[in-house]
Amino acid sequence: MSLAVTSSTPFIPELLCPAGSLKNMRYAFAYGADAVYAGQPRYSLRVRNNEFDLDTLQIGINEAHALNKKFYVVSNIAPHNAKVKSYLR
């Protein structure tokens, strides 16, 4: 198996770390992470390890962008049909 790079831009790996809280996010960036990810409130498989709510998610996103870093918001659980409207808000 071979890997052919067809783009003129070289592939640069991204160090992606979990951020279960703002404190952990800040540690990840301080130690070299290029990006972090956090689960959405109520839609994360690790609810007990997720200190983020909608307000702290926004703070984390703003801080990441101020550092020129990425912040991925992930959903590990798909909402049931009755919850789709509240999920999309």
DSSP file (Angstrom, degrees, kcal/mol; ACC not computed):
  #  RESIDUE AA STRUCTURE BP1 BP2  ACC     N-H-->O    O-->H-N    N-H-->O    O-->H-N    TCO  KAPPA ALPHA  PHI   PSI    X-CA   Y-CA   Z-CA
    1    1 A M              0   0    0      0, 0.0     2,-0.3     0, 0.0     0, 0.0   0.000 360.0 360.0 360.0 134.0    0.0    0.0    0.0
    2    2 A S        -     0   0    0      2,-0.0     2,-0.6     0, 0.0     0, 0.0  -0.917 360.0-139.0-124.9 153.9    1.3    3.4   -0.9
    3    3 A L        -     0   0    0     -2,-0.3     2,-0.5     2,-0.0     0, 0.0  -0.945  17.9-163.1-113.0 115.2    0.2    6.9    0.1
    4    4 A A        -     0   0    0     -2,-0.6     2,-0.7     2,-0.0    -2,-0.0  -0.867   7.8-151.6-102.4 126.7    0.4    9.4   -2.7
    5    5 A V        +     0   0    0     -2,-0.5    -2,-0.0     1,-0.1     0, 0.0  -0.865  18.5 173.9 -95.8 116.5    0.2   13.1   -1.8
    6    6 A T        +     0   0    0     -2,-0.7     2,-0.2     3,-0.0    -1,-0.1   0.593  49.8  89.6-100.1 -12.4   -1.3   14.9   -4.7
    7    7 A S  S    S-     0   0    0      2,-0.2     4,-0.1     1,-0.1    -2,-0.0  -0.537  73.0-136.4 -85.1 151.2   -1.5   18.4   -3.2
    8    8 A S  S    S+     0   0    0     -2,-0.2    -1,-0.1     2,-0.1    -3,-0.0   0.622  88.7  83.2 -79.0 -12.1    1.2   20.9   -3.4
    9    9 A T  S    S-     0   0    0      1,-0.0    -2,-0.2     3,-0.0     3,-0.0  -0.802  88.5-120.6 -91.3 128.1    0.7   21.7    0.2
   10   10 A P        -     0   0    0      0, 0.0     2,-0.5     0, 0.0    -2,-0.1  -0.350  27.6-107.4 -68.2 148.9    2.5   19.3    2.6
   11   11 A F        -     0   0    0     -4,-0.1    -6,-0.0    -2,-0.0     0, 0.0  -0.634  34.5-168.0 -76.5 125.0    0.4   17.3    5.0
   12   12 A I        -     0   0    0     -2,-0.5    -3,-0.0    -3,-0.0    -1,-0.0  -0.965  19.1-129.3-116.3 117.1    0.9   18.5    8.5
   13   13 A P        -     0   0    0      0, 0.0     2,-0.5     0, 0.0     0, 0.0  -0.255  17.6-137.1 -63.3 152.2   -0.4   16.3   11.3
   14   14 A E        -     0   0    0      2,-0.0     2,-0.9    20,-0.0    19,-0.1  -0.947   6.1-136.7-114.0 128.8   -2.7   17.9   13.9
   15   15 A L        -     0   0    0     -2,-0.5    19,-2.0    17,-0.2    20,-1.9  -0.773  28.5-172.6 -85.2 109.2   -2.3   17.1   17.6
   16   16 A L  E     -a   35   0A   0     -2,-0.9    20,-0.2    18,-0.2    -2,-0.0  -0.911   4.1-178.7-109.8 124.7   -5.9   16.8   18.8
   17   17 A C  E     -a   36   0A   0     18,-2.1    20,-1.7    -2,-0.5     2,-0.2  -0.893  29.6-107.7-123.5 151.0   -6.6   16.4   22.5
   18   18 A P  E     -a   37   0A   0      0, 0.0     2,-0.4     0, 0.0    20,-0.2  -0.495  25.6-162.3 -73.8 147.2   -9.8   15.9   24.5
   19   19 A A        +     0   0    0     18,-2.5    20,-0.2    -2,-0.2    33,-0.1  -0.854  18.4 168.8-132.1  97.4  -11.0   18.8   26.6
   20   20 A G  S    S+     0   0    0     -2,-0.4    31,-3.7    18,-0.1    32,-0.3   0.560  74.4  10.1 -84.2  -7.6  -13.5   17.8   29.2
   21   21 A S  S  > S-     0   0    0     29,-0.2     4,-2.3    30,-0.1     5,-0.2  -0.964  81.9-101.3-158.1 167.4  -13.2   21.2   30.9
   22   22 A L  H  > S+     0   0    0     -2,-0.3     4,-2.5     2,-0.2     5,-0.2   0.891 122.1  55.0 -62.5 -38.3  -11.8   24.7   30.3
   23   23 A K  H  > S+     0   0    0      1,-0.2     4,-2.1     2,-0.2    -1,-0.2   0.932 109.8  45.1 -60.5 -47.0   -8.9   23.8   32.6
   24   24 A N  H  > S+     0   0    0      2,-0.2     4,-2.5     1,-0.2    -1,-0.2   0.875 111.2  53.9 -65.5 -37.3   -8.0   20.7   30.6
   25   25 A M  H  X S+     0   0    0     -4,-2.3     4,-2.3     2,-0.2    -2,-0.2   0.927 108.8  48.7 -60.9 -45.0   -8.4   22.7   27.3
   26   26 A R  H  X S+     0   0    0     -4,-2.5     4,-2.4     1,-0.2    -2,-0.2   0.890 111.1  50.1 -64.9 -39.6   -5.9   25.3   28.6
   27   27 A Y  H  X S+     0   0    0     -4,-2.1     4,-1.9     2,-0.2    -1,-0.2   0.929 108.9  52.7 -61.9 -44.8   -3.5   22.6   29.6
   28   28 A A  H  <>S+     0   0    0     -4,-2.5     5,-2.8     1,-0.2    -2,-0.2   0.924 112.7  43.5 -58.8 -45.7   -3.7   20.9   26.2
   29   29 A F  H ><5S+     0   0    0     -4,-2.3     3,-1.5     1,-0.2    -1,-0.2   0.895 110.8  55.1 -67.7 -38.9   -2.9   24.2   24.4
   30   30 A A  H 3<5S+     0   0    0     -4,-2.4    -1,-0.2     1,-0.3    -2,-0.2   0.817 109.4  48.8 -63.1 -29.5   -0.1   25.0   26.8
   31   31 A Y  T 3<5S-     0   0    0     -4,-1.9    -1,-0.3    -5,-0.1    -2,-0.2   0.170 132.0 -84.7-100.6  18.0    1.5   21.6   26.1
   32   32 A G  T < 5 +     0   0    0     -3,-1.5    -3,-0.2     1,-0.3   -17,-0.2   0.516  68.6 156.2 104.8   5.5    1.3   21.9   22.3
   33   33 A A      < -     0   0    0     -5,-2.8    -1,-0.3    -6,-0.2   -17,-0.2  -0.404  29.0-159.8 -65.2 140.3   -2.1   20.8   21.2
   34   34 A D  S    S+     0   0    0    -19,-2.0    36,-1.8     1,-0.3     2,-0.3   0.716  75.9   2.5 -85.8 -25.7   -3.2   22.2   17.8
   35   35 A A  E     -ab  16  70A   0    -20,-1.9   -18,-2.1    34,-0.2     2,-0.3  -0.982  61.4-154.2-156.7 158.7   -6.9   21.5   18.5
   36   36 A V  E     -ab  17  71A   0     34,-1.7    36,-3.2    -2,-0.3     2,-0.4  -0.906   8.8-148.1-131.9 163.5   -9.2   20.1   21.2
   37   37 A Y  E     -ab  18  72A   0    -20,-1.7   -18,-2.5    -2,-0.3     2,-0.3  -0.983  11.8-176.4-132.9 149.5  -12.6   18.5   21.1
   38   38 A A  E     - b   0  73A   0     34,-2.3    36,-2.6    -2,-0.4     2,-0.2  -0.997  25.6-116.7-142.8 145.0  -15.4   18.5   23.6
   39   39 A G  E     - b   0  74A   0     -2,-0.3    36,-0.2    34,-0.2     5,-0.2  -0.495  33.6-108.6 -79.0 149.0  -18.8   16.8   23.7
   40   40 A Q    >   -     0   0    0     34,-2.0     3,-1.7     3,-0.4    36,-0.2  -0.489  45.1 -92.2 -71.5 144.5  -22.0   18.7   23.6
   41   41 A P  T 3  S+     0   0    0      0, 0.0    -1,-0.1     0, 0.0    12,-0.1  -0.358 111.7   6.3 -56.0 136.4  -24.0   18.8   26.8
   42   42 A R  T 3  S+     0   0    0      1,-0.1     5,-0.1     2,-0.1    -2,-0.0   0.283 122.9  72.2  72.9  -9.0  -26.5   16.0   26.9
   43   43 A Y  S <  S+     0   0    0     -3,-1.7    33,-2.4    31,-0.1    34,-1.2  -0.044  74.3  98.6-125.5  31.6  -25.1   14.5   23.7
   44   44 A S    >   -     0   0    0     31,-0.2     3,-0.6    32,-0.2    -2,-0.1  -0.941  64.7-143.8-120.0 140.8  -21.8   13.1   24.9
   45   45 A L  T 3  S+     0   0    0     -2,-0.4     3,-0.2     1,-0.3     2,-0.2   0.714 103.1  54.4 -71.9 -19.7  -21.0    9.5   25.9
   46   46 A R  T >   +     0   0    0      1,-0.2     3,-1.3     2,-0.1     4,-0.3  -0.387  64.0 149.0-110.6  53.1  -18.7   10.8   28.6
   47   47 A V  G X  S+     0   0    0     -3,-0.6     3,-1.3     1,-0.3    -1,-0.2   0.859  71.2  56.3 -56.7 -38.4  -21.2   13.1   30.4
   48   48 A R  G 3  S+     0   0    0      1,-0.3    -1,-0.3    -3,-0.2    -2,-0.1   0.759 111.6  43.2 -67.4 -23.6  -19.6   12.5   33.7
   49   49 A N  G <  S+     0   0    0     -3,-1.3     2,-0.6     1,-0.1    -1,-0.3   0.246  96.4  90.8-103.3  11.4  -16.2   13.8   32.4
   50   50 A N    <   +     0   0    0     -3,-1.3   -29,-0.2    -4,-0.3   -30,-0.1  -0.912  41.4 172.4-114.9 108.4  -17.7   16.7   30.5
   51   51 A E        +     0   0    0    -31,-3.7     2,-0.3    -2,-0.6   -30,-0.1   0.362  45.6 115.0 -92.3   4.7  -17.9   20.0   32.4
   52   52 A F        +     0   0    0    -32,-0.3     2,-0.2   -13,-0.1    -2,-0.1  -0.562  35.3 172.1 -82.2 137.5  -19.0   22.0   29.3
   53   53 A D     >  -     0   0    0     -2,-0.3     4,-2.4   -12,-0.1     5,-0.2  -0.678  55.5 -83.8-120.5-175.7  -22.3   23.7   29.0
   54   54 A L  H  > S+     0   0    0     -2,-0.2     4,-1.7     1,-0.2     5,-0.1   0.875 128.4  49.1 -61.8 -37.1  -23.3   26.0   26.2
   55   55 A D  H  > S+     0   0    0      2,-0.2     4,-2.0     1,-0.2    -1,-0.2   0.933 113.3  44.2 -68.7 -45.8  -21.7   29.0   27.9
   56   56 A T  H  > S+     0   0    0      1,-0.2     4,-2.6     2,-0.2    -2,-0.2   0.810 108.9  58.5 -72.2 -27.2  -18.4   27.4   28.6
   57   57 A L  H  X S+     0   0    0     -4,-2.4     4,-2.7     2,-0.2    -1,-0.2   0.936 107.3  47.7 -60.6 -44.7  -18.3   25.9   25.1
   58   58 A Q  H  X S+     0   0    0     -4,-1.7     4,-2.6     2,-0.2    -2,-0.2   0.903 111.1  50.3 -64.5 -40.6  -18.5   29.4   23.7
   59   59 A I  H  X S+     0   0    0     -4,-2.0     4,-2.6     2,-0.2    -1,-0.2   0.934 112.1  48.3 -61.0 -45.6  -15.7   30.6   26.1
   60   60 A G  H  X S+     0   0    0     -4,-2.6     4,-2.6     2,-0.2    -2,-0.2   0.908 111.4  49.1 -61.6 -43.4  -13.6   27.6   25.0
   61   61 A I  H  X S+     0   0    0     -4,-2.7     4,-2.5     2,-0.2    -1,-0.2   0.928 112.3  48.5 -61.8 -45.6  -14.2   28.3   21.3
   62   62 A N  H  X S+     0   0    0     -4,-2.6     4,-2.1     1,-0.2    -2,-0.2   0.914 112.9  47.4 -62.5 -43.3  -13.3   32.0   21.8
   63   63 A E  H  X S+     0   0    0     -4,-2.6     4,-1.3     2,-0.2    -1,-0.2   0.908 111.8  50.6 -65.3 -41.5  -10.1   31.2   23.7
   64   64 A A  H  <>S+     0   0    0     -4,-2.6     5,-3.2     1,-0.2     3,-0.5   0.936 111.7  46.9 -61.6 -46.4   -9.1   28.6   21.1
   65   65 A H  H ><5S+     0   0    0     -4,-2.5     3,-1.4     1,-0.2    -1,-0.2   0.863 106.8  57.5 -65.9 -35.0   -9.6   31.0   18.2
   66   66 A A  H 3<5S+     0   0    0     -4,-2.1    -1,-0.2     1,-0.3    -2,-0.2   0.813 109.6  46.2 -63.3 -29.0   -7.7   33.8   20.1
   67   67 A L  T 3<5S-     0   0    0     -4,-1.3    -1,-0.3    -3,-0.5    -2,-0.2   0.354 119.7-113.2 -90.6   4.2   -4.7   31.4   20.2
   68   68 A N  T < 5S+     0   0    0     -3,-1.4    -3,-0.2     1,-0.2     2,-0.2   0.869  77.2 129.3  61.7  38.8   -5.2   30.5   16.5
   69   69 A K      < -     0   0    0     -5,-3.2     2,-0.3    -6,-0.1    -1,-0.2  -0.678  57.9-111.2-114.9 170.5   -6.2   26.9   17.6
   70   70 A K  E     -b   35   0A   0    -36,-1.8   -34,-1.7    -2,-0.2     2,-0.4  -0.790  18.5-164.5-106.8 149.1   -9.2   24.8   16.7
   71   71 A F  E     -b   36   0A   0     -2,-0.3     2,-0.5   -36,-0.2   -34,-0.2  -0.954   9.1-160.9-133.0 111.7  -12.0   23.7   18.9
   72   72 A Y  E     -b   37   0A   0    -36,-3.2   -34,-2.3    -2,-0.4     2,-0.6  -0.812   4.8-154.1 -96.2 130.1  -14.2   20.8   17.7
   73   73 A V  E     -b   38   0A   0     -2,-0.5     2,-0.3   -36,-0.2   -34,-0.2  -0.918  22.5-167.8-102.0 122.6  -17.6   20.3   19.2
   74   74 A V  E     -b   39   0A   0    -36,-2.6   -34,-2.0    -2,-0.6     2,-0.5  -0.799  20.5-152.0-117.2 152.8  -18.7   16.7   18.9
   75   75 A S        +     0   0    0     -2,-0.3   -31,-0.2   -36,-0.2     3,-0.1  -0.990  13.9 174.3-120.0 122.8  -21.8   14.7   19.3
   76   76 A N  S    S+     0   0    0    -33,-2.4     2,-0.4    -2,-0.5   -32,-0.2   0.568  71.7  53.4 -99.1 -13.3  -21.5   11.0   20.3
   77   77 A I  S    S-     0   0    0    -34,-1.2    -1,-0.2     0, 0.0     0, 0.0  -0.987  77.8-138.2-126.9 126.2  -25.2   10.4   20.7
   78   78 A A        -     0   0    0     -2,-0.4     2,-0.1    -3,-0.1     6,-0.0  -0.645  28.9-116.0 -81.2 137.7  -27.8   11.2   18.0
   79   79 A P        -     0   0    0      0, 0.0     5,-0.1     0, 0.0    -1,-0.1  -0.402  26.8-111.5 -72.6 149.9  -31.0   12.8   19.4
   80   80 A H    >>  -     0   0    0      1,-0.1     3,-2.0    -2,-0.1     4,-0.6  -0.353  38.4 -98.1 -70.7 161.2  -34.3   11.0   19.1
   81   81 A N  G >4 S+     0   0    0      1,-0.3     3,-1.0     2,-0.2     4,-0.4   0.847 124.3  55.8 -51.1 -40.1  -36.9   12.4   16.7
   82   82 A A  G 34 S+     0   0    0      1,-0.2    -1,-0.3     2,-0.1     4,-0.2   0.700 110.8  45.7 -68.5 -18.4  -38.7   14.2   19.5
   83   83 A K  G <> S+     0   0    0     -3,-2.0     4,-2.2     1,-0.1    -1,-0.2   0.399  81.8  96.9-105.2   1.0  -35.4   16.0   20.6
   84   84 A V  H <X S+     0   0    0     -3,-1.0     4,-2.3    -4,-0.6     5,-0.2   0.900  82.6  52.3 -61.5 -42.7  -34.2   17.1   17.1
   85   85 A K  H  > S+     0   0    0     -4,-0.4     4,-0.8     1,-0.2    -1,-0.2   0.927 112.9  43.5 -61.3 -45.0  -35.6   20.6   17.4
   86   86 A S  H  4 S+     0   0    0     -4,-0.2     3,-0.3     1,-0.2    -1,-0.2   0.847 112.1  55.2 -69.6 -31.6  -34.0   21.3   20.8
   87   87 A Y  H  < S+     0   0    0     -4,-2.2    -2,-0.2     1,-0.2    -1,-0.2   0.901 104.3  53.2 -64.6 -41.6  -30.7   19.7   19.5
   88   88 A L  H  <        0   0    0     -4,-2.3    -1,-0.2     1,-0.3    -2,-0.2   0.696 360.0 360.0 -71.3 -18.9  -30.5   22.1   16.6
   89   89 A R     <        0   0    0     -4,-0.8    -1,-0.3    -3,-0.3    -2,-0.2   0.507 360.0 360.0 -72.8 360.0  -30.8   25.1   18.8
